Amino acid sequence: MQKNYSRYTLRISNNLHEKINYTADYNGRSKNKEIEMAVKRYILDFERLHGEIETKNDSDF
């Protein structure tokens, strides 16, 4: 069964977009999954410093 995902439009510079394309290709992922992995790493780092963020949807990401 597929998870429910929120949609979000992201506006970024052309330069950053090209770099995301590069890293996604390098890692064998789609751009979407590459951005998702980067956000997950950011959140984990944030929570290490500031504590866990509680959400209504209490599932791992």
CORVEN-V502047 format. One line per field, one symbol per residue. ss: DSSP state (2 for helix, 1 for strand, 0 for the rest). Layout:
ss->???
This chain:
ss->0000000000000222222222222220002222222222222222222200000000000
